Amino acid sequence: MGLTHDMKVAGCDCDGYHTFTELYEHRIALFAAVCNRARSLSWKSRFHEDETMFLGMFIAGTETPEGPVTYHMEDKWWDQFKCLEVDVAPKWDGHTADDVVERLKSIK
């Protein structure tokens, strides 16, 4: 019997197929590809709009037809984002994780 999305694997930080670290790295690589393909709509910054930031992190974002999408990334990924570097990130519009999914789906 194959594993389903809801099955737990004892002692494994995984979904039964991939580790969560691997999935996180896939998300980062995919978002970098989106930002790098849409450089005129994308940016990265070491600071939030209020000039704060989480230790060892930066924020990257892109504009979609439905609104902005942003993710916090570990500093080690900085050079993978070949988009505009801004002094501070644009003000967060309050988007949620669900909003991000819908906004990403709006990219054609």
VOVO-348106 format. One line per field, with one value per atom (N, C-alpha, C, O): atom name; x, y, z; chain; residue number from 1; residue in three letters. Coordinates in nm, 4 decimals, decimal comma, padded with zeros to 6 digits. Layout:
! VOVO-348106
name	[CA:...]
c1	[X:...]
c2	[Y:...]
c3	[Z:...]
chain	[A:...]
resi	[NUM:...]
resn	[ALA:...]
***
This chain:
! VOVO-348106
name	[N:CA:C:O:N:CA:C:O:N:CA:C:O:N:CA:C:O:N:CA:C:O:N:CA:C:O:N:CA:C:O:N:CA:C:O:N:CA:C:O:N:CA:C:O:N:CA:C:O:N:CA:C:O:N:CA:C:O:N:CA:C:O:N:CA:C:O:N:CA:C:O:N:CA:C:O:N:CA:C:O:N:CA:C:O:N:CA:C:O:N:CA:C:O:N:CA:C:O:N:CA:C:O:N:CA:C:O:N:CA:C:O:N:CA:C:O:N:CA:C:O:N:CA:C:O:N:CA:C:O:N:CA:C:O:N:CA:C:O:N:CA:C:O:N:CA:C:O:N:CA:C:O:N:CA:C:O:N:CA:C:O:N:CA:C:O:N:CA:C:O:N:CA:C:O:N:CA:C:O:N:CA:C:O:N:CA:C:O:N:CA:C:O:N:CA:C:O:N:CA:C:O:N:CA:C:O:N:CA:C:O:N:CA:C:O:N:CA:C:O:N:CA:C:O:N:CA:C:O:N:CA:C:O:N:CA:C:O:N:CA:C:O:N:CA:C:O:N:CA:C:O:N:CA:C:O:N:CA:C:O:N:CA:C:O:N:CA:C:O:N:CA:C:O:N:CA:C:O:N:CA:C:O:N:CA:C:O:N:CA:C:O:N:CA:C:O:N:CA:C:O:N:CA:C:O:N:CA:C:O:N:CA:C:O:N:CA:C:O:N:CA:C:O:N:CA:C:O:N:CA:C:O:N:CA:C:O:N:CA:C:O:N:CA:C:O:N:CA:C:O:N:CA:C:O:N:CA:C:O:N:CA:C:O:N:CA:C:O:N:CA:C:O:N:CA:C:O:N:CA:C:O:N:CA:C:O:N:CA:C:O:N:CA:C:O:N:CA:C:O:N:CA:C:O:N:CA:C:O:N:CA:C:O:N:CA:C:O:N:CA:C:O:N:CA:C:O:N:CA:C:O:N:CA:C:O:N:CA:C:O:N:CA:C:O:N:CA:C:O:N:CA:C:O:N:CA:C:O:N:CA:C:O:N:CA:C:O:N:CA:C:O:N:CA:C:O:N:CA:C:O:N:CA:C:O]
c1	[00,0846:00,0000:00,0888:00,1814:00,0617:00,1380:00,0992:-00,0091:00,1869:00,1594:00,0668:00,0751:-00,0209:-00,1043:-00,0478:00,0376:-00,0943:-00,0460:-00,0640:00,0165:-00,1675:-00,1977:-00,1247:-00,1322:-00,0549:00,0111:00,1359:00,2091:00,1605:00,2803:00,3824:00,3457:00,5083:00,6152:00,6906:00,7506:00,6882:00,7494:00,8971:00,9734:00,9357:01,0752:01,1304:01,2519:01,0453:01,0909:01,0360:00,9154:01,1255:01,0840:01,0549:01,1250:00,9480:00,9209:00,7731:00,6954:00,7367:00,5997:00,5902:00,4868:00,6958:00,7006:00,7742:00,8113:00,7959:00,8661:00,9869:01,0943:00,9686:01,0729:01,0835:00,9848:01,2045:01,2168:01,1579:01,1488:01,1186:01,0654:01,1741:01,1442:01,2991:01,4096:01,4204:01,4392:01,4086:01,4137:01,2979:01,3183:01,1780:01,0621:01,0796:01,0428:01,1355:01,1609:01,2604:01,2419:01,3653:01,4631:01,4005:01,4343:01,3107:01,2395:01,1573:01,1579:01,0864:01,0057:01,0930:01,0560:01,2085:01,2975:01,3479:01,3469:01,3917:01,4426:01,3330:01,3589:01,2121:01,1012:01,0674:01,0420:01,0669:01,0352:01,1465:01,1188:01,2719:01,3824:01,3647:01,3878:01,3240:01,3015:01,1900:01,2017:01,0827:00,9733:01,0252:01,0012:01,0960:01,1469:01,2479:01,2481:01,3329:01,4356:01,3761:01,4318:01,2654:01,1981:01,1180:01,0929:01,0785:00,9982:01,0751:01,0237:01,1975:01,2843:01,2247:01,2464:01,1508:01,0937:00,9809:00,9401:00,9299:00,8211:00,8684:00,7888:00,9972:01,0470:01,1555:01,2178:01,1766:01,2725:01,3192:01,2601:01,4264:01,4725:01,5252:01,5716:01,5177:01,5630:01,6104:01,5618:01,7041:01,7521:01,6686:01,6904:01,5705:01,4894:01,3426:01,3083:01,2567:01,1138:01,0944:01,1891:00,9744:00,9383:00,9727:01,0061:00,9647:00,9960:01,1430:01,1799:01,2268:01,3706:01,4086:01,5200:01,3189:01,3511:01,3734:01,3392:01,4300:01,4418:01,4769:01,5377:01,4379:01,4719:01,6197:01,6702:01,6885:01,8306:01,8597:01,7976:01,9545:01,9963:01,9000:01,9072:01,8098:01,7063:01,7025:01,7565:01,6370:01,5995:01,4594:01,4052:01,4016:01,2681:01,2752:01,3454:01,2019:01,1939:01,0471:00,9629:01,0179:00,8789:00,8662:00,9603:00,7465:00,7124:00,5672:00,4867:00,5354:00,3977:00,3284:00,3854:00,2066:00,1255:00,0001:-00,0255:-00,0789:-00,2030:-00,2989:-00,3828:-00,2866:-00,3763:-00,3150:-00,3818:-00,1881:-00,1222:00,0137:00,0545:00,0851:00,2218:00,2289:00,1381:00,3411:00,3765:00,5139:00,6047:00,5299:00,6587:00,6921:00,6042:00,8208:00,8713:00,9956:01,0736:01,0133:01,1390:01,2312:01,1875:01,3576:01,4576:01,5791:01,6083:01,6497:01,7782:01,8784:01,8734:01,9697:02,0695:02,1469:02,1898:02,1659:02,2452:02,1841:02,2526:02,0567:01,9880:01,9947:01,9495:02,0502:02,0506:02,0938:02,0249:02,2060:02,2613:02,1799:02,2005:02,0892:02,0037:01,8942:01,8363:01,8664:01,7630:01,8301:01,8946:01,8158:01,8821:01,7891:01,7806:01,7204:01,6238:01,6725:01,7775:01,5948:01,6284:01,6455:01,5608:01,7551:01,7753:01,7232:01,7646:01,6324:01,5777:01,6205:01,6447:01,6296:01,6740:01,5802:01,6249:01,4496:01,3484:01,2384:01,2092:01,1778:01,0694:00,9468:00,9270:00,8654:00,7377:00,6532:00,6700:00,5636:00,4763:00,3940:00,3357:00,3904:00,3146:00,1661:00,1151:00,0966:-00,0463:-00,1348:-00,2572:-00,0734:-00,1507:-00,1819:-00,2606:-00,1210:-00,1540:-00,1204:-00,0240:-00,2031:-00,1901:-00,1282:-00,1068:-00,1000:-00,0496:-00,1491:-00,1090:-00,2772:-00,3796:-00,3799:-00,3952:-00,3629:-00,3550:-00,2372:-00,2494:-00,1230:-00,0045:-00,0325:00,0047:-00,0975:-00,1303:-00,2178:-00,1916:-00,3211:-00,4105:-00,3365:-00,3570:-00,2525:-00,1788:-00,0795:-00,0657:-00,0101:00,0820:00,0082:00,0591:-00,1110:-00,1903:-00,2360:-00,2721:-00,2353:-00,2800:-00,1726:-00,2012:-00,0488:00,0587:00,0372:00,0200:00,0381:00,0184:00,1462:00,1492]
c2	[-00,1187:00,0000:00,1246:00,1339:00,2206:00,3447:00,4401:00,4296:00,5314:00,6317:00,7379:00,7724:00,7898:00,9028:01,0274:01,0189:01,1414:01,2687:01,2779:01,3419:01,2154:01,2269:01,1254:01,1345:01,0299:00,9265:00,9810:01,0599:00,9401:00,9781:00,8658:00,7483:00,9006:00,8021:00,8122:00,9155:00,7061:00,7070:00,7445:00,6871:00,8426:00,8825:00,9560:00,9717:01,0012:01,0656:01,2073:01,2292:01,3030:01,4411:01,4523:01,5215:01,3816:01,3727:01,3449:01,3249:01,3443:01,3115:01,1693:01,1302:01,0927:00,9579:00,9485:00,8393:01,0620:01,0664:01,1597:01,1265:01,2750:01,3771:01,4265:01,4261:01,4695:01,5344:01,6746:01,7309:01,7296:01,8654:01,9657:02,0687:01,9377:02,0235:02,0244:02,1298:01,9068:01,8975:01,9751:02,0474:01,9607:02,0328:02,1839:02,2594:02,2289:02,3705:02,4223:02,5308:02,3449:02,3864:02,3917:02,4793:02,3000:02,3044:02,4330:02,4991:02,4683:02,5908:02,7128:02,8003:02,7188:02,8329:02,8388:02,9456:02,7263:02,7232:02,7624:02,8365:02,7138:02,7492:02,8974:02,9620:02,9523:03,0943:03,1803:03,2840:03,1382:03,2111:03,2110:03,3129:03,0978:03,0902:03,1854:03,2518:03,1922:03,2853:03,4291:03,5064:03,4644:03,6012:03,6335:03,7444:03,5384:03,5619:03,5735:03,6431:03,5075:03,5183:03,6480:03,6972:03,7024:03,8259:03,9346:03,9938:03,9596:04,0529:04,1923:04,2589:04,2368:04,3723:04,3800:04,4898:04,2663:04,2625:04,2127:04,2033:04,1809:04,1128:04,1935:04,2812:04,1622:04,2353:04,1452:04,0407:04,1887:04,1251:04,2344:04,3385:04,2100:04,3100:04,2422:04,1354:04,3046:04,2561:04,3113:04,2767:04,3995:04,4621:04,4693:04,4918:04,4500:04,4773:04,6276:04,7052:04,6670:04,8080:04,8919:05,0098:04,8314:04,9047:04,8913:04,9252:04,8418:04,8254:04,7174:04,7197:04,6227:04,5071:04,3867:04,3906:04,2811:04,1547:04,0462:04,0724:03,9251:03,8092:03,7770:03,7884:03,7374:03,7082:03,6017:03,4954:03,6315:03,5364:03,5192:03,4205:03,6150:03,6032:03,7277:03,8328:03,7125:03,8255:03,7964:03,6884:03,8922:03,8741:03,8988:03,9886:03,8182:03,8350:03,8375:03,7771:03,9081:03,9172:03,9398:03,9802:03,9121:03,9387:03,9804:03,9468:04,0525:04,0974:03,9992:03,9597:03,9602:03,8739:03,9511:04,0581:03,8995:03,9687:03,9863:04,0764:03,9012:03,9079:03,9791:03,9955:04,0222:04,0907:04,0311:03,9338:04,0901:04,0456:03,9095:03,8684:03,8416:03,7176:03,7408:03,7888:03,7076:03,7246:03,6011:03,5298:03,5783:03,4715:03,5217:03,5993:03,4774:03,4970:03,3814:03,2668:03,4125:03,3136:03,3248:03,4316:03,2141:03,2186:03,2934:03,2857:03,3659:03,4453:03,3649:03,4207:03,2354:03,1550:03,1514:03,1147:03,1887:03,1871:03,3221:03,3325:03,4244:03,5600:03,5649:03,6242:03,5035:03,5128:03,4369:03,4566:03,3518:03,2792:03,3687:03,3374:03,4795:03,5736:03,6844:03,7720:03,6816:03,7751:03,8914:03,9337:03,9415:04,0491:04,1757:04,1768:04,2806:04,4104:04,4018:04,3454:04,4577:04,4692:04,6057:04,7085:04,6065:04,7317:04,7494:04,6517:04,8758:04,9045:04,8442:04,7845:04,8607:04,8019:04,7420:04,7915:04,6354:04,5692:04,6602:04,7435:04,6446:04,7164:04,6773:04,5694:04,7648:04,7364:04,6103:04,5944:04,5219:04,3971:04,4279:04,5082:04,3657:04,3909:04,2983:04,3013:04,2159:04,1270:03,9924:03,9159:03,9614:03,8347:03,7148:03,7156:03,6125:03,4888:03,3798:03,3998:03,2653:03,1506:03,1095:03,0759:03,1116:03,0793:03,1808:03,1436:03,3092:03,4127:03,3866:03,4020:03,3471:03,3207:03,2139:03,2293:03,1061:02,9984:03,0506:03,0235:03,1248:03,1787:03,2776:03,2781:03,3596:03,4577:03,3893:03,4286:03,2873:03,2138:03,1473:03,1416:03,0972:03,0339:03,1344:03,0951:03,2639:03,3660:03,4026:03,4728:03,3555:03,3835:03,2992:03,1776:03,3623:03,2909:03,2879:03,2326]
c3	[00,0000:00,0000:00,0000:00,0805:-00,0894:-00,0958:00,0155:00,0731:00,0444:00,1470:00,0912:-00,0267:00,1749:00,1371:00,2017:00,2899:00,1590:00,2123:00,3632:00,4308:00,4169:00,5594:00,6466:00,7691:00,5882:00,6673:00,7340:00,6742:00,8558:00,9304:00,9178:00,9159:00,9094:00,9041:01,0348:01,0644:01,1131:01,2467:01,2385:01,1607:01,3211:01,3313:01,2110:01,1997:01,1210:00,9978:00,9893:01,0011:00,9689:00,9433:00,7941:00,7203:00,7509:00,6083:00,5842:00,6776:00,4565:00,4178:00,3643:00,3102:00,3788:00,3273:00,1954:00,1524:00,1306:00,0031:00,0088:-00,0414:00,0696:00,0769:00,2201:00,2937:00,2605:00,3907:00,3801:00,2710:00,4923:00,4908:00,4536:00,3932:00,4882:00,4460:00,2940:00,2333:00,2327:00,0874:00,0238:-00,0738:00,0775:00,0241:00,0391:-00,0509:00,1522:00,1740:00,0696:00,0144:00,0428:-00,0572:-00,1964:-00,2761:-00,2258:-00,3536:-00,3640:-00,4678:-00,2557:-00,2558:-00,2817:-00,3599:-00,2167:-00,2350:-00,3785:-00,4398:-00,4328:-00,5697:-00,6686:-00,7635:-00,6474:-00,7362:-00,7263:-00,8279:-00,6038:-00,5904:-00,6500:-00,7104:-00,6336:-00,6971:-00,8484:-00,9136:-00,9047:-01,0495:-01,0928:-01,1957:-01,0152:-01,0466:-01,0434:-01,1361:-00,9369:-00,9238:-01,0331:-01,0864:-01,0666:-01,1677:-01,3076:-01,3925:-01,3326:-01,4628:-01,4736:-01,5836:-01,3601:-01,3581:-01,2825:-01,1876:-01,3253:-01,2526:-01,2389:-01,1377:-01,3380:-01,3298:-01,2278:-01,1897:-01,1832:-01,0848:-00,9483:-00,8549:-00,9362:-00,8159:-00,7466:-00,8064:-00,6195:-00,5379:-00,4230:-00,3955:-00,3573:-00,2343:-00,1433:-00,1899:-00,0125:00,0838:00,2113:00,2486:00,2757:00,4057:00,5207:00,6368:00,4863:00,5901:00,5515:00,4354:00,6503:00,6336:00,6161:00,6290:00,5873:00,5688:00,6925:00,6801:00,8116:00,9357:00,9762:01,0886:00,8846:00,9022:01,0034:01,0557:01,0321:01,1158:01,0245:00,9063:01,0791:01,0069:01,1070:01,2107:01,0744:01,1553:01,1342:01,0225:01,2396:01,2345:01,1281:01,1269:01,0393:00,9378:00,8223:00,7491:00,8053:00,7024:00,6142:00,6489:00,4990:00,4143:00,3629:00,3863:00,2935:00,2369:00,0864:00,0401:00,0119:-00,1332:-00,1715:-00,1051:-00,2793:-00,3214:-00,4705:-00,5387:-00,5181:-00,6576:-00,6650:-00,5781:-00,7677:-00,7897:-00,8840:-00,9857:-00,8504:-00,9356:-00,9755:-00,9202:-01,0703:-01,1056:-00,9874:-00,9885:-00,8865:-00,7700:-00,6499:-00,5478:-00,6602:-00,5496:-00,5205:-00,5840:-00,4231:-00,3961:-00,3268:-00,2546:-00,3520:-00,2841:-00,2229:-00,2908:-00,0970:-00,0300:00,0521:00,1005:00,0660:00,1524:00,2247:00,1696:00,3468:00,4176:00,3801:00,3691:00,3608:00,3205:00,4106:00,4643:00,4268:00,4958:00,4086:00,2858:00,4734:00,4013:00,2979:00,1969:00,3205:00,2268:00,0863:-00,0091:00,0721:-00,0572:-00,1301:-00,2441:-00,0661:-00,1207:-00,2677:-00,3507:-00,2995:-00,4357:-00,5393:-00,6591:-00,4976:-00,5923:-00,6502:-00,7542:-00,5828:-00,6273:-00,7069:-00,6491:-00,8378:-00,9296:-00,9642:-01,0795:-00,8633:-00,8842:-00,8142:-00,7500:-00,8280:-00,7710:-00,6199:-00,5506:-00,5687:-00,4247:-00,3809:-00,4344:-00,2835:-00,2324:-00,0868:-00,0160:-00,0428:00,0932:00,1975:00,2954:00,1755:00,2638:00,1781:00,0693:00,2277:00,1549:00,1493:00,2378:00,0462:00,0450:00,1656:00,2223:00,2035:00,3175:00,2906:00,1833:00,3891:00,3798:00,3713:00,4495:00,2783:00,2594:00,3428:00,3299:00,4283:00,5138:00,4520:00,5076:00,3364:00,2707:00,3589:00,4355:00,3451:00,4227:00,3350:00,2155:00,3955:00,3199:00,2124:00,1009:00,2440:00,1437:00,0300:-00,0863:00,0629:-00,0404:-00,1341:-00,2556:-00,0769:-00,1570:-00,2608:-00,3771:-00,2206:-00,3146:-00,4278:-00,5450:-00,3927:-00,4971:-00,5867:-00,7081:-00,5297:-00,6097:-00,7023:-00,8181:-00,6527:-00,7396:-00,8543:-00,9662:-00,8271:-00,9332:-01,0378:-01,1488:-01,0048:-01,1008:-01,2030:-01,2999:-01,1822:-01,2770:-01,4013:-01,3925:-01,5147:-01,6433:-01,7229:-01,8328]
chain	[A:A:A:A:A:A:A:A:A:A:A:A:A:A:A:A:A:A:A:A:A:A:A:A:A:A:A:A:A:A:A:A:A:A:A:A:A:A:A:A:A:A:A:A:A:A:A:A:A:A:A:A:A:A:A:A:A:A:A:A:A:A:A:A:A:A:A:A:A:A:A:A:A:A:A:A:A:A:A:A:A:A:A:A:A:A:A:A:A:A:A:A:A:A:A:A:A:A:A:A:A:A:A:A:A:A:A:A:A:A:A:A:A:A:A:A:A:A:A:A:A:A:A:A:A:A:A:A:A:A:A:A:A:A:A:A:A:A:A:A:A:A:A:A:A:A:A:A:A:A:A:A:A:A:A:A:A:A:A:A:A:A:A:A:A:A:A:A:A:A:A:A:A:A:A:A:A:A:A:A:A:A:A:A:A:A:A:A:A:A:A:A:A:A:A:A:A:A:A:A:A:A:A:A:A:A:A:A:A:A:A:A:A:A:A:A:A:A:A:A:A:A:A:A:A:A:A:A:A:A:A:A:A:A:A:A:A:A:A:A:A:A:A:A:A:A:A:A:A:A:A:A:A:A:A:A:A:A:A:A:A:A:A:A:A:A:A:A:A:A:A:A:A:A:A:A:A:A:A:A:A:A:A:A:A:A:A:A:A:A:A:A:A:A:A:A:A:A:A:A:A:A:A:A:A:A:A:A:A:A:A:A:A:A:A:A:A:A:A:A:A:A:A:A:A:A:A:A:A:A:A:A:A:A:A:A:A:A:A:A:A:A:A:A:A:A:A:A:A:A:A:A:A:A:A:A:A:A:A:A:A:A:A:A:A:A:A:A:A:A:A:A:A:A:A:A:A:A:A:A:A:A:A:A:A:A:A:A:A:A:A:A:A:A:A:A:A:A:A:A:A:A:A:A:A:A:A:A:A:A:A:A:A:A:A:A:A:A:A:A:A:A:A:A:A:A:A:A:A:A:A:A]
resi	[1:1:1:1:2:2:2:2:3:3:3:3:4:4:4:4:5:5:5:5:6:6:6:6:7:7:7:7:8:8:8:8:9:9:9:9:10:10:10:10:11:11:11:11:12:12:12:12:13:13:13:13:14:14:14:14:15:15:15:15:16:16:16:16:17:17:17:17:18:18:18:18:19:19:19:19:20:20:20:20:21:21:21:21:22:22:22:22:23:23:23:23:24:24:24:24:25:25:25:25:26:26:26:26:27:27:27:27:28:28:28:28:29:29:29:29:30:30:30:30:31:31:31:31:32:32:32:32:33:33:33:33:34:34:34:34:35:35:35:35:36:36:36:36:37:37:37:37:38:38:38:38:39:39:39:39:40:40:40:40:41:41:41:41:42:42:42:42:43:43:43:43:44:44:44:44:45:45:45:45:46:46:46:46:47:47:47:47:48:48:48:48:49:49:49:49:50:50:50:50:51:51:51:51:52:52:52:52:53:53:53:53:54:54:54:54:55:55:55:55:56:56:56:56:57:57:57:57:58:58:58:58:59:59:59:59:60:60:60:60:61:61:61:61:62:62:62:62:63:63:63:63:64:64:64:64:65:65:65:65:66:66:66:66:67:67:67:67:68:68:68:68:69:69:69:69:70:70:70:70:71:71:71:71:72:72:72:72:73:73:73:73:74:74:74:74:75:75:75:75:76:76:76:76:77:77:77:77:78:78:78:78:79:79:79:79:80:80:80:80:81:81:81:81:82:82:82:82:83:83:83:83:84:84:84:84:85:85:85:85:86:86:86:86:87:87:87:87:88:88:88:88:89:89:89:89:90:90:90:90:91:91:91:91:92:92:92:92:93:93:93:93:94:94:94:94:95:95:95:95:96:96:96:96:97:97:97:97:98:98:98:98:99:99:99:99:100:100:100:100:101:101:101:101:102:102:102:102:103:103:103:103:104:104:104:104:105:105:105:105:106:106:106:106:107:107:107:107:108:108:108:108]
resn	[MET:MET:MET:MET:GLY:GLY:GLY:GLY:LEU:LEU:LEU:LEU:THR:THR:THR:THR:HIS:HIS:HIS:HIS:ASP:ASP:ASP:ASP:MET:MET:MET:MET:LYS:LYS:LYS:LYS:VAL:VAL:VAL:VAL:ALA:ALA:ALA:ALA:GLY:GLY:GLY:GLY:CYS:CYS:CYS:CYS:ASP:ASP:ASP:ASP:CYS:CYS:CYS:CYS:ASP:ASP:ASP:ASP:GLY:GLY:GLY:GLY:TYR:TYR:TYR:TYR:HIS:HIS:HIS:HIS:THR:THR:THR:THR:PHE:PHE:PHE:PHE:THR:THR:THR:THR:GLU:GLU:GLU:GLU:LEU:LEU:LEU:LEU:TYR:TYR:TYR:TYR:GLU:GLU:GLU:GLU:HIS:HIS:HIS:HIS:ARG:ARG:ARG:ARG:ILE:ILE:ILE:ILE:ALA:ALA:ALA:ALA:LEU:LEU:LEU:LEU:PHE:PHE:PHE:PHE:ALA:ALA:ALA:ALA:ALA:ALA:ALA:ALA:VAL:VAL:VAL:VAL:CYS:CYS:CYS:CYS:ASN:ASN:ASN:ASN:ARG:ARG:ARG:ARG:ALA:ALA:ALA:ALA:ARG:ARG:ARG:ARG:SER:SER:SER:SER:LEU:LEU:LEU:LEU:SER:SER:SER:SER:TRP:TRP:TRP:TRP:LYS:LYS:LYS:LYS:SER:SER:SER:SER:ARG:ARG:ARG:ARG:PHE:PHE:PHE:PHE:HIS:HIS:HIS:HIS:GLU:GLU:GLU:GLU:ASP:ASP:ASP:ASP:GLU:GLU:GLU:GLU:THR:THR:THR:THR:MET:MET:MET:MET:PHE:PHE:PHE:PHE:LEU:LEU:LEU:LEU:GLY:GLY:GLY:GLY:MET:MET:MET:MET:PHE:PHE:PHE:PHE:ILE:ILE:ILE:ILE:ALA:ALA:ALA:ALA:GLY:GLY:GLY:GLY:THR:THR:THR:THR:GLU:GLU:GLU:GLU:THR:THR:THR:THR:PRO:PRO:PRO:PRO:GLU:GLU:GLU:GLU:GLY:GLY:GLY:GLY:PRO:PRO:PRO:PRO:VAL:VAL:VAL:VAL:THR:THR:THR:THR:TYR:TYR:TYR:TYR:HIS:HIS:HIS:HIS:MET:MET:MET:MET:GLU:GLU:GLU:GLU:ASP:ASP:ASP:ASP:LYS:LYS:LYS:LYS:TRP:TRP:TRP:TRP:TRP:TRP:TRP:TRP:ASP:ASP:ASP:ASP:GLN:GLN:GLN:GLN:PHE:PHE:PHE:PHE:LYS:LYS:LYS:LYS:CYS:CYS:CYS:CYS:LEU:LEU:LEU:LEU:GLU:GLU:GLU:GLU:VAL:VAL:VAL:VAL:ASP:ASP:ASP:ASP:VAL:VAL:VAL:VAL:ALA:ALA:ALA:ALA:PRO:PRO:PRO:PRO:LYS:LYS:LYS:LYS:TRP:TRP:TRP:TRP:ASP:ASP:ASP:ASP:GLY:GLY:GLY:GLY:HIS:HIS:HIS:HIS:THR:THR:THR:THR:ALA:ALA:ALA:ALA:ASP:ASP:ASP:ASP:ASP:ASP:ASP:ASP:VAL:VAL:VAL:VAL:VAL:VAL:VAL:VAL:GLU:GLU:GLU:GLU:ARG:ARG:ARG:ARG:LEU:LEU:LEU:LEU:LYS:LYS:LYS:LYS:SER:SER:SER:SER:ILE:ILE:ILE:ILE:LYS:LYS:LYS:LYS]
***
